[in-house]
Amino acid sequence: MTHATEASDIEIISTCPPSSGSSPDEYLDRIAEAARWSEAAGCTGILVYSDNSLVDPWLVSQLIIQRTARIRPLVAVQPVYMHPYSVAKKITTLAFMHRRRIDLNMVAGGFKNDLTALNDTTPHDRRYQRLIEYTSIITRLLEGSAPVGCAGEFYRVEGLRLVPPLDRDLVPGIFISGSSEAGMAAASALGATAVKYPEPAGAYRDAAPHEGLRCGIRVGIIARPNEDRAWETARTRFPEDRKGQLTRQLATKVSDSAWHRHLTSLAEAEADGPYWLGPFRNYKTMCPYLVGSYERVARELAAYIRAGFRTFILDVPAGTRELGHVNETFRRALQAARAAKDLNGEPFAGAR
């Protein structure tokens, strides 16, 4: 957000609305609005996710670039969808045409039915091994220092060059789901940002997410000056939905995702506090929410920051006012984190 740019290593990313349930004209307007709202609020990027039911994330990302000045699309990349050379070619082409950087959210899995439809039967942990090989080819092509050769287990290329070459200041950041051991190992191997669907912040009080690795969380935020008003807004936006709950139960049964199963177990034993899984339980979002007064949500965010999380990927923004509330909450969270002491007794320096 705007204040977070003062904190050189705290990064806040928004999320692009999905195409499902929208007419073409309506969706084009929603993409542009969400991107402009997020850019005006100071977000560094906007996640454009992908599955078999959604429109192509690359075309959405190009529209975002055309309708904004600086925000970076964070494009979901699934190896089953395209060859690594095609990904690198899209990155360098967009950079050549628009002088804009994009980032990559490397996706190892997805909905099991989507993978089955594409005849991808690769087991969970093996998909992360494939993702390492896949992403390595992309990053080597983007470096452009020499022709790329790879005789790997999953991909083979020889003497491959990328034209036009990518400018060094437009090299993408790499993000990977880090909610499983295989995901964390892949993030470590690639030097990527490991993104978790987090537990309540107290779960990380005694242990950093991963030593030497940049980590982030995906979380929604609904905060207001008053606690009751925040919860009223949250429950109005995400009411109980029996059909959605049944859909979530079915999705959990067919998923091999570690984070999906874990969040489902947390939702069944949810306690009082700002951490809320109602939208996830009712199949309205894929991430937890933090709900409450500015101060209460800020304390939870500050605890995540003190634990070592540096990237925060928000849910789809409801509007400019909502992002204003989020902005104020992060301002207070950063103040609280600055005022805190780290485990060694030194002033916290993560939010300079």
C-alpha positions as CSV (number, residue, x, y, z in Angstrom):
1,M,0.0,0.0,0.0
2,T,1.1,3.7,-0.1
3,H,2.6,3.6,3.4
4,A,4.2,0.2,2.8
5,T,6.5,1.6,0.1
6,E,8.3,3.2,3.0
7,A,9.0,-0.3,4.2
8,S,11.3,-1.5,1.5
9,D,10.9,-5.2,2.2
10,I,7.1,-5.3,2.9
11,E,5.1,-6.1,-0.3
12,I,1.3,-5.9,-0.6
13,I,-0.4,-7.4,-3.6
14,S,-4.1,-7.3,-4.6
15,T,-6.1,-9.9,-6.6
16,C,-7.9,-9.6,-9.9
17,P,-11.6,-10.5,-10.0
18,P,-12.4,-13.9,-11.6
19,S,-14.2,-14.0,-15.0
20,S,-16.8,-16.5,-13.8
21,G,-20.3,-15.1,-13.5
22,S,-19.6,-11.9,-15.6
23,S,-20.5,-10.8,-19.0
24,P,-17.6,-9.8,-21.3
25,D,-18.2,-6.1,-21.1
26,E,-18.8,-6.2,-17.4
27,Y,-15.6,-8.2,-16.8
28,L,-13.4,-5.8,-18.7
29,D,-14.6,-3.0,-16.6
30,R,-14.1,-5.0,-13.4
31,I,-10.5,-5.9,-14.3
32,A,-9.7,-2.3,-15.0
33,E,-11.4,-1.0,-11.9
34,A,-9.7,-3.5,-9.6
35,A,-6.3,-2.8,-11.1
36,R,-6.7,1.0,-10.9
37,W,-8.0,0.8,-7.3
38,S,-5.1,-1.4,-6.3
39,E,-2.5,0.8,-8.0
40,A,-4.0,4.0,-6.4
41,A,-3.9,2.3,-3.0
42,G,-0.2,1.6,-3.5
43,C,-0.2,-2.2,-4.1
44,T,2.9,-3.3,-5.9
45,G,1.1,-6.1,-7.8
46,I,-2.2,-7.8,-8.6
47,L,-2.6,-11.6,-8.7
48,V,-4.2,-13.0,-11.9
49,Y,-5.0,-16.6,-11.1
50,S,-6.0,-19.3,-13.5
51,D,-7.9,-22.6,-13.8
52,N,-9.8,-24.4,-16.5
53,S,-13.0,-22.3,-15.8
54,L,-11.4,-18.9,-16.2
55,V,-10.2,-16.8,-19.1
56,D,-6.5,-16.7,-20.0
57,P,-4.4,-14.9,-17.4
58,W,-1.9,-13.6,-19.9
59,L,-4.6,-11.7,-21.9
60,V,-6.0,-10.3,-18.6
61,S,-2.6,-9.2,-17.6
62,Q,-2.0,-7.4,-20.9
63,L,-5.3,-5.5,-20.3
64,I,-4.1,-4.6,-16.8
65,I,-0.9,-3.2,-18.2
66,Q,-2.7,-1.2,-20.7
67,R,-5.1,0.3,-18.2
68,T,-2.5,1.2,-15.4
69,A,0.8,2.9,-15.1
70,R,3.0,0.7,-12.8
71,I,1.2,-2.1,-11.0
72,R,2.7,-5.6,-11.8
73,P,0.5,-8.4,-12.8
74,L,1.3,-11.6,-10.9
75,V,0.4,-14.2,-13.5
76,A,-0.5,-17.8,-12.4
77,V,1.6,-20.2,-14.5
78,Q,0.6,-23.9,-14.7
79,P,3.1,-26.2,-16.4
80,V,0.4,-28.3,-17.9
81,Y,-0.9,-25.3,-19.9
82,M,2.2,-24.4,-21.9
83,H,5.9,-25.0,-22.6
84,P,8.4,-23.0,-20.5
85,Y,9.7,-21.3,-23.6
86,S,6.2,-20.0,-24.3
87,V,6.1,-18.4,-20.8
88,A,9.5,-16.7,-21.3
89,K,8.4,-15.5,-24.8
90,K,5.2,-13.9,-23.3
91,I,7.2,-12.2,-20.6
92,T,9.8,-10.7,-22.9
93,T,7.2,-9.7,-25.5
94,L,5.1,-7.8,-22.9
95,A,8.2,-6.2,-21.7
96,F,9.3,-5.2,-25.2
97,M,5.8,-3.8,-26.1
98,H,5.0,-2.0,-22.8
99,R,8.2,-1.6,-20.8
100,R,6.5,-3.2,-17.9
101,R,7.5,-6.0,-15.5
102,I,5.3,-8.9,-14.6
103,D,5.8,-11.5,-11.9
104,L,5.1,-15.2,-11.9
105,N,3.0,-17.3,-9.5
106,M,4.2,-20.8,-10.3
107,V,1.4,-23.3,-9.7
108,A,2.2,-26.9,-9.2
109,G,-1.3,-28.3,-9.0
110,G,-4.9,-27.0,-9.2
111,F,-8.3,-28.5,-9.0
112,K,-8.0,-32.3,-9.4
113,N,-10.8,-32.5,-12.0
114,D,-8.9,-29.8,-14.1
115,L,-5.7,-31.9,-14.0
116,T,-7.6,-35.1,-14.8
117,A,-9.3,-33.4,-17.8
118,L,-5.8,-32.5,-19.1
119,N,-4.5,-36.1,-18.4
120,D,-2.0,-34.9,-15.8
121,T,-1.8,-37.7,-13.3
122,T,1.6,-36.6,-11.8
123,P,1.6,-37.1,-7.9
124,H,1.6,-34.0,-5.7
125,D,5.3,-33.9,-4.7
126,R,6.4,-34.9,-8.2
127,R,4.5,-31.9,-9.5
128,Y,6.8,-29.6,-7.5
129,Q,9.9,-31.4,-8.8
130,R,8.6,-30.7,-12.3
131,L,7.9,-27.1,-11.4
132,I,11.5,-26.6,-10.3
133,E,12.7,-27.9,-13.7
134,Y,10.1,-25.9,-15.6
135,T,10.8,-22.6,-13.7
136,S,14.6,-23.0,-14.1
137,I,14.3,-23.1,-17.9
138,I,12.2,-19.9,-17.8
139,T,14.6,-18.0,-15.6
140,R,17.6,-19.1,-17.5
141,L,16.0,-18.0,-20.8
142,L,15.2,-14.6,-19.2
143,E,18.8,-14.2,-18.0
144,G,19.8,-14.4,-21.7
145,S,23.5,-14.9,-21.0
146,A,23.9,-18.1,-23.0
147,P,21.8,-20.6,-25.0
148,V,19.8,-22.8,-22.7
149,G,20.1,-26.5,-22.7
150,C,18.3,-28.9,-20.5
151,A,18.1,-32.7,-20.5
152,G,15.9,-33.1,-17.5
153,E,13.4,-35.6,-16.3
154,F,10.4,-33.6,-17.6
155,Y,11.8,-31.2,-20.2
156,R,14.4,-31.2,-22.9
157,V,15.7,-28.2,-24.8
158,E,19.0,-27.6,-26.6
159,G,20.7,-24.3,-27.7
160,L,17.5,-22.3,-26.9
161,R,17.6,-18.5,-27.0
162,L,15.1,-15.9,-26.1
163,V,14.4,-13.1,-28.6
164,P,14.0,-10.2,-27.9
165,P,16.2,-10.4,-24.8
166,L,14.7,-9.1,-21.5
167,D,16.0,-6.0,-19.9
168,R,17.6,-6.7,-16.5
169,D,15.3,-4.3,-14.7
170,L,12.2,-6.2,-15.9
171,V,13.1,-9.7,-14.7
172,P,10.1,-11.1,-12.9
173,G,9.8,-12.1,-9.3
174,I,8.9,-15.7,-8.7
175,F,6.2,-16.9,-6.2
176,I,5.3,-20.5,-5.2
177,S,2.8,-22.0,-2.8
178,G,4.7,-22.9,0.3
179,S,2.0,-24.6,2.3
180,S,3.5,-28.0,1.9
181,E,7.1,-29.4,2.5
182,A,7.4,-30.0,-1.3
183,G,6.3,-26.4,-2.0
184,M,8.8,-25.0,0.5
185,A,11.6,-27.1,-1.0
186,A,10.8,-25.8,-4.5
187,A,10.7,-22.2,-3.3
188,S,14.1,-22.7,-1.6
189,A,15.6,-24.4,-4.8
190,L,14.4,-21.5,-7.0
191,G,15.0,-18.6,-4.5
192,A,11.3,-17.8,-4.9
193,T,8.8,-16.2,-2.4
194,A,7.0,-19.0,-0.6
195,V,3.3,-18.0,-0.2
196,K,1.2,-19.7,2.5
197,Y,-2.5,-19.9,3.4
198,P,-1.8,-19.0,7.0
199,E,-2.9,-20.2,10.3
200,P,-3.7,-17.6,13.0
201,A,-0.6,-15.5,13.6
202,G,-0.1,-17.0,17.1
203,A,0.9,-20.3,15.4
204,Y,4.1,-18.6,14.2
205,R,5.1,-17.0,17.5
206,D,7.9,-19.4,18.2
207,A,9.1,-20.3,14.7
208,A,9.9,-18.2,11.7
209,P,8.2,-19.4,8.5
210,H,11.6,-20.5,6.9
211,E,15.1,-19.2,7.6
212,G,16.7,-17.4,4.7
213,L,13.6,-17.6,2.5
214,R,11.3,-14.8,1.7
215,C,7.7,-15.8,2.7
216,G,4.3,-14.4,2.3
217,I,0.7,-15.1,3.1
218,R,-2.6,-14.9,1.2
219,V,-5.3,-13.3,3.3
220,G,-8.4,-11.1,3.0
221,I,-9.0,-8.2,5.3
222,I,-12.2,-6.4,6.5
223,A,-11.3,-3.8,9.1
224,R,-13.3,-0.8,10.4
225,P,-12.8,1.7,13.2
226,N,-15.4,-0.3,15.2
227,E,-15.3,-4.1,15.8
228,D,-19.1,-4.6,15.4
229,R,-19.2,-2.7,12.1
230,A,-16.4,-4.8,10.7
231,W,-18.2,-8.0,11.5
232,E,-21.5,-6.7,10.2
233,T,-19.8,-5.9,6.9
234,A,-18.0,-9.3,6.8
235,R,-21.2,-11.3,7.4
236,T,-23.2,-9.2,4.9
237,R,-20.6,-9.7,2.2
238,F,-20.1,-13.4,3.0
239,P,-23.4,-14.8,4.3
240,E,-23.8,-18.5,5.3
241,D,-24.4,-20.6,2.2
242,R,-25.4,-24.2,2.5
243,K,-24.8,-24.9,-1.2
244,G,-21.3,-23.4,-0.9
245,Q,-20.6,-25.5,2.1
246,L,-21.5,-28.7,0.3
247,T,-19.3,-27.6,-2.6
248,R,-16.4,-27.0,-0.3
249,Q,-16.8,-30.4,1.2
250,L,-16.8,-32.0,-2.2
251,A,-13.7,-30.0,-3.3
252,T,-11.9,-31.1,-0.2
253,K,-12.6,-34.8,-0.9
254,V,-11.2,-34.6,-4.4
255,S,-8.2,-32.3,-3.6
256,D,-4.7,-33.5,-2.8
257,S,-3.7,-29.9,-1.8
258,A,-2.1,-29.7,1.7
259,W,-3.3,-26.2,2.3
260,H,-6.9,-27.0,1.2
261,R,-7.1,-29.9,3.7
262,H,-5.5,-27.9,6.5
263,L,-7.7,-24.8,6.1
264,T,-10.8,-27.1,6.1
265,S,-9.7,-28.7,9.4
266,L,-9.2,-25.2,10.9
267,A,-12.6,-24.1,9.6
268,E,-14.2,-26.9,11.5
269,A,-12.6,-25.8,14.8
270,E,-12.7,-22.1,14.3
271,A,-12.2,-20.0,17.5
272,D,-13.1,-16.4,18.3
273,G,-10.7,-13.8,17.0
274,P,-9.9,-11.8,13.9
275,Y,-9.0,-14.9,12.0
276,W,-12.1,-16.0,10.1
277,L,-12.7,-18.9,7.7
278,G,-16.3,-18.2,7.0
279,P,-15.8,-17.2,3.3
280,F,-13.6,-20.2,2.7
281,R,-16.1,-22.6,4.4
282,N,-18.9,-21.2,2.2
283,Y,-16.8,-21.6,-0.9
284,K,-16.6,-17.8,-1.6
285,T,-12.9,-17.4,-1.4
286,M,-9.8,-19.6,-1.1
287,C,-8.1,-17.8,1.7
288,P,-8.7,-16.9,5.4
289,Y,-9.9,-13.4,6.4
290,L,-8.9,-11.1,9.2
291,V,-11.9,-9.2,10.5
292,G,-12.3,-6.6,13.3
293,S,-11.3,-3.2,14.4
294,Y,-8.3,-1.5,12.9
295,E,-6.3,-2.1,16.1
296,R,-7.2,-5.7,16.4
297,V,-6.5,-6.7,12.8
298,A,-3.3,-4.6,12.9
299,R,-2.1,-6.5,15.9
300,E,-2.6,-9.8,14.0
301,L,-0.8,-8.4,10.9
302,A,2.0,-7.1,13.1
303,A,2.4,-10.6,14.5
304,Y,2.7,-12.0,11.0
305,I,5.4,-9.4,10.1
306,R,7.3,-10.1,13.3
307,A,7.2,-13.8,12.5
308,G,9.0,-13.0,9.2
309,F,6.3,-12.8,6.6
310,R,7.1,-10.0,4.1
311,T,4.5,-10.4,1.3
312,F,0.8,-10.1,1.7
313,I,-1.5,-11.1,-1.1
314,L,-5.0,-9.7,-0.5
315,D,-8.3,-11.1,-1.7
316,V,-10.2,-9.4,-4.6
317,P,-10.8,-5.7,-3.5
318,A,-14.4,-4.7,-2.9
319,G,-13.7,-1.0,-3.8
320,T,-11.5,2.0,-3.2
321,R,-13.1,2.5,0.3
322,E,-12.3,-1.0,1.3
323,L,-8.7,-0.6,0.2
324,G,-8.6,2.6,2.2
325,H,-9.6,0.6,5.3
326,V,-6.9,-2.0,4.5
327,N,-4.4,0.8,4.0
328,E,-5.1,2.2,7.5
329,T,-4.8,-1.2,9.1
330,F,-1.4,-1.9,7.5
331,R,-0.2,1.6,8.6
332,R,-1.0,0.7,12.2
333,A,0.4,-2.8,11.8
334,L,3.7,-1.4,10.6
335,Q,3.8,1.0,13.5
336,A,3.2,-1.9,15.9
337,A,5.9,-4.0,14.2
338,R,8.4,-1.2,14.4
339,A,7.7,-0.7,18.1
340,A,8.1,-4.4,18.9
341,K,11.2,-6.2,19.9
342,D,12.4,-9.3,18.0
343,L,13.4,-12.5,19.6
344,N,17.0,-11.3,20.2
345,G,15.8,-8.1,22.0
346,E,16.7,-5.8,19.1
347,P,14.2,-3.3,17.6
348,F,12.3,-4.8,14.7
349,A,13.8,-3.5,11.5
350,G,11.7,-5.3,8.9
351,A,9.5,-2.3,8.2
352,R,11.9,0.6,7.9
